Amino acid sequence: MKDAYSYPKYCDIAYNWDRKPECDFIEECIRRYSDIKVASILDIACGTGIHLREFARRGYDVMGLDKSKEMVDFVMQKSESEGLKINCAQSSMKEFKLGRQFECVICMLDSFRYLLTDEDILSHLKSVAYALEPGGLYILDLWMPKGGTITEWEDISWVQGEKDIRIDARYCQHAGTFDEKAKTFEDELIFRVQSPDFNSVIRSRVKTRALYYGEFKSLIAALGFFDCVGRFYNFDFDLKEGYNIKIVRTNIILKRKRG
Ligand SMILES: C[S@@+](CC[C@H](N)C(=O)[O-])C[C@H]1O[C@@H](n2cnc3c(N)ncnc32)[C@H](O)[C@@H]1O
């Protein structure tokens, strides 16, 4: 079934707010926390490759991974048209083998929440551990509820455009679908696309995980491959925790242990 991620052209426009500060934040994390020099970056659930292209322009050797064939094809075509050398593999993030290692791995914009169960998360983290050089960082960006009862759910709208294409986008979390036991709920992405050759509303409604930091830390400890070396909010090293609906991004920095 077609969903919003089957339309990479419109995803690329809708997600193309200024992502350079996110890349600056990642580079600063590397400066502060990485034990190794970073020349290569793997982007998990890379989507249309917005971060990949920016890091390739900054001189990194980059590779993406996404489960959607349309996304992978889009990344390869767009990077080629911009003269950038970017490789991209079609694979589930739950378990993957890329046959090489990277010095940094990233997973941005809530994609980590597609891992619905503890087993999925552990399987994913094992794959990341094999793909990441010891001393290197795994940097995550996701909405993470504070714990206990979730009182604030995201519902945000924004507008993006390019040439004669306008997209009215909305992302919302359906609080009524929250399953207390499984800690899953449904979220939805809605793009109202207006352009000369395409006028339609495209949607993706999927099950996702409300992962609490305490649970996450327990899984990291149980696995033993990573240390949690930092937690920040909204790509801002100075922003203090104080959960409210405006502080929606949690940025977690894991370091691959040696040995
Ligand atoms: C919200 S987009 C994030 C795109 C990109 N990381 C960004 O920051 O713009 C989520 C992406 O995750 C991909 N995805 C969803 N489930 C996945 C899975 N199990 N394994 C790999 N990719 C997945 C989708 O195809 C989509 O491209």
Ligand as a Chemical Component Dictionary entry (heavy atoms), coordinates in Angstrom:
data_LIG
# 
_chem_comp.id                   LIG 
_chem_comp.type                 NON-POLYMER 
_chem_comp.pdbx_formal_charge   0 
_chem_comp.three_letter_code    LIG 
# 
loop_
_chem_comp_atom.comp_id 
_chem_comp_atom.atom_id 
_chem_comp_atom.alt_atom_id 
_chem_comp_atom.type_symbol 
_chem_comp_atom.charge 
_chem_comp_atom.model_Cartn_x 
_chem_comp_atom.model_Cartn_y 
_chem_comp_atom.model_Cartn_z 
_chem_comp_atom.pdbx_ordinal 
LIG C1  C1  C 0  10.496 10.117 9.550 1  
LIG S1  S1  S 1  11.361 9.478  8.158 2  
LIG C2  C2  C 0  12.983 9.997  8.657 3  
LIG C3  C3  C 0  13.830 10.381 7.508 4  
LIG C4  C4  C 0  15.183 10.980 7.830 5  
LIG N1  N1  N 0  15.912 10.231 8.826 6  
LIG C5  C5  C 0  15.071 12.438 8.235 7  
LIG O1  O1  O 0  15.538 12.799 9.338 8  
LIG O2  O2  O -1 14.579 13.242 7.441 9  
LIG C6  C6  C 0  11.343 7.761  8.505 10 
LIG C7  C7  C 0  12.046 6.843  7.497 11 
LIG O3  O3  O 0  12.163 5.567  8.127 12 
LIG C8  C8  C 0  11.980 4.550  7.163 13 
LIG N2  N2  N 0  11.623 3.326  7.890 14 
LIG C9  C9  C 0  10.458 3.021  8.507 15 
LIG N3  N3  N 0  10.532 1.813  9.104 16 
LIG C10 C10 C 0  11.786 1.339  8.859 17 
LIG C11 C11 C 0  12.472 0.142  9.189 18 
LIG N4  N4  N 0  11.896 -0.816 9.905 19 
LIG N5  N5  N 0  13.736 -0.024 8.756 20 
LIG C12 C12 C 0  14.340 0.930  8.004 21 
LIG N6  N6  N 0  13.737 2.097  7.649 22 
LIG C13 C13 C 0  12.481 2.303  8.071 23 
LIG C14 C14 C 0  10.892 5.110  6.248 24 
LIG O4  O4  O 0  10.913 4.480  4.980 25 
LIG C15 C15 C 0  11.286 6.602  6.196 26 
LIG O5  O5  O 0  12.116 6.853  5.110 27 
# 
loop_
_chem_comp_bond.comp_id 
_chem_comp_bond.atom_id_1 
_chem_comp_bond.atom_id_2 
_chem_comp_bond.value_order 
_chem_comp_bond.pdbx_ordinal 
LIG C1  S1  SING 1  
LIG S1  C2  SING 2  
LIG S1  C6  SING 3  
LIG C2  C3  SING 4  
LIG C3  C4  SING 5  
LIG C4  N1  SING 6  
LIG C4  C5  SING 7  
LIG C5  O1  DOUB 8  
LIG C5  O2  SING 9  
LIG C6  C7  SING 10 
LIG C7  O3  SING 11 
LIG C7  C15 SING 12 
LIG O3  C8  SING 13 
LIG C8  N2  SING 14 
LIG C8  C14 SING 15 
LIG N2  C9  SING 16 
LIG N2  C13 SING 17 
LIG C9  N3  DOUB 18 
LIG N3  C10 SING 19 
LIG C10 C11 SING 20 
LIG C10 C13 DOUB 21 
LIG C11 N4  SING 22 
LIG C11 N5  DOUB 23 
LIG N5  C12 SING 24 
LIG C12 N6  DOUB 25 
LIG N6  C13 SING 26 
LIG C14 O4  SING 27 
LIG C14 C15 SING 28 
LIG C15 O5  SING 29 
# 
